[in-house]
Amino acid sequence: MRNRRVSAFFNKKSYLIAAVFMVVAAFGMTGIYYTQQEKKQEEKLAKEQETQIQQAKAEDEAREQAKAQEKEEQARKEAAEKRQQAKAEQKAKEKEKEEKEQQETEAVSGIISPENDNFMDEPEVVAEVQAPIEPALHFDAETDLGWPLQGNVILNYSMDQTVYFATLDQYKYNPAVIIKAEVNTPVKAVASGKVTSVETMSETGATVTVDMGDGYSATYGQLKEIPKSTGDYVESGEVLGYVNEPTKYYSVEGSNLFFELQKDGVPVDPMGYLQ
């Protein structure tokens, strides 16, 4: 009888221990489940934060690029305004010079003093000095221009979107074509015209601008040994200078010719005219 009671006691105790283990196991499984859920939630939050950071960086880069493009556009406009102002000043000086020459001509075009006493019996001699006649400039946009030199175009004209400049390591607008050429290569005028400026620019070095008429002008940069001066006339194919060492703005690209074509002061794509 006593053995049965002891056996029943131990059976009940075993059941209790088993129940305790099951409860502990249940709590353990619940803890593991919630731990996994918290880990997944943390990973999800981390991914969302990383996505937000990437979006913020992309927005910052877009704003910086927009600012850079706006700055480049403003610089281009200012450069165009300066060139227009320089041309206007040059034309004003030329007009003033012409008026002065005309006044001097009128002053000396009077009656020449007689050489003998019989001047009354001889026809009156009047000295006439005529101002030099400047050739009329006319540019036919339908006629293809000749190339200023033979070479590969390494940077195309691009005013609707920015292009990469290796030396500057940045994207910007390009109002000209950059033609690869060896130093000392002769550069020829693409059309007849009048030299309106010969100046040294930080970006394009020694630069010549030629008015070709009808609102068209051509600018040749990165030159040396320029034989022409402001006011001189050039014929199509005449040498305007020679390719110089590149400026610091084109050290990676190497020696080249900067060639810009404008219509009424606004850059146009030279490739639409050159053949």
C-alpha positions as CSV (number, residue, x, y, z in Angstrom):
1,M,0.0,0.0,0.0
2,R,2.8,2.3,0.9
3,N,4.6,1.6,-2.3
4,R,1.5,2.5,-4.3
5,R,1.4,5.9,-2.5
6,V,5.0,6.5,-3.1
7,S,4.6,5.6,-6.8
8,A,1.6,7.9,-7.1
9,F,3.5,10.7,-5.5
10,F,6.4,10.4,-7.9
11,N,4.1,10.2,-10.8
12,K,2.4,13.4,-9.8
13,K,5.8,15.1,-9.3
14,S,6.9,14.0,-12.8
15,Y,3.8,15.5,-14.2
16,L,4.5,18.8,-12.4
17,I,8.1,18.9,-13.6
18,A,7.0,18.2,-17.1
19,A,4.4,20.9,-16.9
20,V,7.1,23.4,-15.6
21,F,9.4,22.4,-18.5
22,M,6.6,23.0,-21.0
23,V,5.8,26.4,-19.6
24,V,9.5,27.4,-19.6
25,A,9.9,26.1,-23.2
26,A,6.8,28.0,-24.2
27,F,8.2,31.2,-22.7
28,G,11.5,30.5,-24.4
29,M,9.9,30.0,-27.8
30,T,7.9,33.2,-27.3
31,G,11.0,35.1,-26.4
32,I,12.8,33.8,-29.5
33,Y,9.9,34.7,-31.7
34,Y,9.7,38.3,-30.4
35,T,13.5,38.6,-30.6
36,Q,13.4,37.6,-34.3
37,Q,10.5,40.0,-34.9
38,E,12.4,42.9,-33.3
39,K,15.5,42.0,-35.3
40,K,13.5,42.0,-38.6
41,Q,11.9,45.4,-37.5
42,E,15.3,46.8,-36.8
43,E,16.7,45.6,-40.2
44,K,13.6,47.1,-41.9
45,L,14.2,50.5,-40.2
46,A,17.9,50.4,-41.1
47,K,17.1,49.8,-44.7
48,E,14.5,52.6,-44.7
49,Q,17.1,55.0,-43.1
50,E,19.7,54.0,-45.7
51,T,17.2,54.6,-48.5
52,Q,16.4,58.0,-47.0
53,I,20.1,58.9,-46.8
54,Q,20.7,57.9,-50.4
55,Q,17.7,60.0,-51.5
56,A,19.0,62.9,-49.6
57,K,22.5,62.5,-51.1
58,A,20.9,62.3,-54.6
59,E,18.9,65.5,-54.0
60,D,22.0,67.3,-52.7
61,E,24.0,66.2,-55.8
62,A,21.2,67.3,-58.1
63,R,21.0,70.7,-56.4
64,E,24.8,71.1,-56.6
65,Q,24.8,70.2,-60.3
66,A,21.9,72.6,-60.9
67,K,23.9,75.4,-59.2
68,A,27.0,74.5,-61.2
69,Q,25.1,74.6,-64.4
70,E,23.5,77.9,-63.5
71,K,26.9,79.3,-62.6
72,E,28.3,78.2,-65.9
73,E,25.4,79.7,-67.8
74,Q,25.8,83.0,-66.0
75,A,29.6,83.0,-66.8
76,R,28.9,82.3,-70.4
77,K,26.3,85.1,-70.6
78,E,28.8,87.5,-68.9
79,A,31.5,86.4,-71.4
80,A,29.2,87.0,-74.3
81,E,28.2,90.4,-73.0
82,K,31.9,91.3,-72.5
83,R,32.6,90.3,-76.1
84,Q,29.6,92.3,-77.4
85,Q,30.8,95.3,-75.3
86,A,34.3,95.0,-76.7
87,K,33.0,94.8,-80.2
88,A,30.8,97.8,-79.7
89,E,33.7,99.8,-78.2
90,Q,35.9,98.7,-81.2
91,K,33.3,99.8,-83.7
92,A,32.9,103.1,-81.9
93,K,36.7,103.7,-82.1
94,E,36.7,102.7,-85.8
95,K,33.9,105.1,-86.5
96,E,35.6,107.9,-84.6
97,K,38.8,107.2,-86.6
98,E,36.9,107.3,-89.9
99,E,35.3,110.6,-89.0
100,K,38.6,112.1,-88.0
101,E,40.2,110.9,-91.3
102,Q,37.2,112.3,-93.2
103,Q,37.6,115.7,-91.5
104,E,41.3,115.7,-92.3
105,T,40.6,114.9,-95.9
106,E,38.1,117.7,-96.2
107,A,40.6,120.1,-94.7
108,V,43.3,119.3,-97.3
109,S,41.0,119.0,-100.3
110,G,40.9,122.8,-100.9
111,I,42.5,124.7,-103.8
112,I,46.3,124.1,-104.2
113,S,48.4,127.2,-104.2
114,P,49.5,128.3,-107.8
115,E,53.0,127.5,-108.8
116,N,53.4,130.6,-111.2
117,D,52.0,134.0,-112.0
118,N,50.0,132.7,-114.9
119,F,47.7,130.6,-112.8
120,M,44.7,132.8,-113.8
121,D,45.1,131.5,-117.4
122,E,45.2,127.8,-116.4
123,P,42.4,125.6,-115.1
124,E,42.0,125.4,-111.4
125,V,43.6,122.3,-109.9
126,V,42.0,120.9,-106.8
127,A,43.6,118.1,-104.8
128,E,41.2,115.4,-103.9
129,V,42.0,112.8,-101.2
130,Q,39.6,109.9,-101.0
131,A,39.3,107.8,-97.9
132,P,40.1,104.1,-98.5
133,I,37.1,102.1,-99.5
134,E,36.4,99.2,-97.2
135,P,35.2,96.0,-98.9
136,A,31.7,95.0,-98.1
137,L,31.4,91.9,-95.9
138,H,28.9,89.2,-96.8
139,F,28.5,85.8,-95.4
140,D,26.5,83.2,-97.3
141,A,25.1,80.8,-94.7
142,E,24.2,78.4,-97.5
143,T,27.9,78.1,-98.6
144,D,29.9,75.5,-96.7
145,L,32.9,76.9,-94.9
146,G,36.4,75.4,-95.1
147,W,38.0,73.9,-92.0
148,P,40.5,76.1,-90.2
149,L,42.8,73.1,-90.0
150,Q,42.7,69.3,-90.4
151,G,42.2,67.4,-87.1
152,N,39.8,65.4,-85.0
153,V,37.1,67.1,-82.9
154,I,37.8,66.1,-79.3
155,L,35.0,68.2,-77.7
156,N,31.8,69.0,-79.6
157,Y,29.7,72.1,-79.5
158,S,27.1,71.6,-76.8
159,M,24.9,74.4,-75.4
160,D,21.8,72.3,-74.7
161,Q,23.5,70.0,-72.2
162,T,26.9,70.0,-70.4
163,V,29.9,67.9,-71.6
164,Y,32.8,66.6,-69.6
165,F,36.1,68.6,-69.6
166,A,38.9,66.3,-68.5
167,T,41.3,69.0,-67.4
168,L,38.7,70.7,-65.2
169,D,37.2,67.4,-64.2
170,Q,33.7,68.8,-64.5
171,Y,30.7,69.1,-66.8
172,K,30.0,72.4,-68.5
173,Y,28.5,73.9,-71.6
174,N,30.8,74.3,-74.7
175,P,30.1,77.1,-77.2
176,A,32.8,75.9,-79.6
177,V,34.4,72.9,-81.1
178,I,37.8,71.8,-79.8
179,I,39.9,70.4,-82.7
180,K,43.0,68.4,-81.9
181,A,46.2,69.7,-83.6
182,E,49.9,69.6,-83.2
183,V,51.8,72.7,-82.0
184,N,52.8,75.0,-84.9
185,T,50.0,73.8,-87.2
186,P,48.9,76.7,-89.3
187,V,45.3,78.0,-88.7
188,K,43.4,79.4,-91.7
189,A,40.5,81.7,-91.9
190,V,37.3,79.8,-92.8
191,A,35.9,82.8,-94.7
192,S,36.8,86.4,-95.6
193,G,36.3,89.1,-93.1
194,K,37.6,91.8,-90.9
195,V,39.6,91.3,-87.7
196,T,37.6,92.9,-84.8
197,S,39.8,91.8,-81.9
198,V,43.2,90.2,-81.1
199,E,43.4,89.5,-77.4
200,T,44.8,87.1,-74.8
201,M,42.2,85.1,-72.8
202,S,42.9,83.0,-69.7
203,E,41.0,80.0,-71.2
204,T,41.8,80.3,-74.9
205,G,45.1,82.1,-74.9
206,A,45.9,84.3,-77.9
207,T,42.5,84.7,-79.6
208,V,41.4,86.3,-82.9
209,T,37.8,87.2,-83.7
210,V,36.9,87.9,-87.4
211,D,33.6,89.6,-88.5
212,M,32.5,87.8,-91.6
213,G,29.4,89.9,-92.3
214,D,25.6,89.4,-92.0
215,G,25.9,89.0,-88.2
216,Y,28.4,86.1,-88.4
217,S,31.7,86.0,-86.7
218,A,34.4,83.4,-86.0
219,T,36.7,83.1,-83.0
220,Y,40.0,81.2,-83.2
221,G,41.7,80.4,-79.8
222,Q,45.0,78.8,-78.6
223,L,47.1,80.6,-81.2
224,K,50.5,82.1,-81.5
225,E,52.5,84.2,-84.0
226,I,49.4,86.1,-85.2
227,P,50.2,88.2,-88.3
228,K,47.1,90.2,-88.2
229,S,45.9,93.2,-86.1
230,T,42.6,94.7,-85.3
231,G,41.1,96.3,-88.4
232,D,42.9,94.1,-90.9
233,Y,41.1,92.2,-93.6
234,V,41.6,88.5,-94.2
235,E,40.8,86.3,-97.1
236,S,39.3,82.9,-96.9
237,G,42.2,80.4,-96.4
238,E,44.6,83.0,-95.2
239,V,46.8,82.0,-92.2
240,L,45.7,83.7,-89.0
241,G,48.4,82.1,-86.8
242,Y,49.7,78.8,-85.5
243,V,48.6,76.4,-82.8
244,N,50.2,77.1,-79.5
245,E,50.8,75.0,-76.4
246,P,47.5,74.5,-74.6
247,T,46.4,76.7,-71.7
248,K,46.0,75.3,-68.2
249,Y,42.3,74.8,-69.1
250,Y,43.2,72.1,-71.7
251,S,46.4,70.5,-70.3
252,V,44.9,67.0,-70.4
253,E,43.2,67.4,-73.8
254,G,46.6,68.6,-75.3
255,S,47.3,71.2,-78.0
256,N,44.2,72.2,-79.9
257,L,42.3,74.9,-81.8
258,F,39.3,76.5,-80.1
259,F,36.9,77.4,-82.9
260,E,33.6,79.3,-82.1
261,L,31.0,80.4,-84.6
262,Q,28.5,83.1,-83.7
263,K,25.3,84.6,-85.3
264,D,24.3,88.0,-83.9
265,G,26.5,87.4,-80.8
266,V,25.0,83.9,-80.0
267,P,27.1,80.8,-80.4
268,V,25.9,78.3,-83.1
269,D,27.1,74.8,-83.9
270,P,30.1,75.1,-86.4
271,M,29.6,71.6,-87.5
272,G,26.4,72.7,-89.3
273,Y,28.6,74.9,-91.6
274,L,32.0,73.2,-91.8
275,Q,32.5,70.6,-94.5
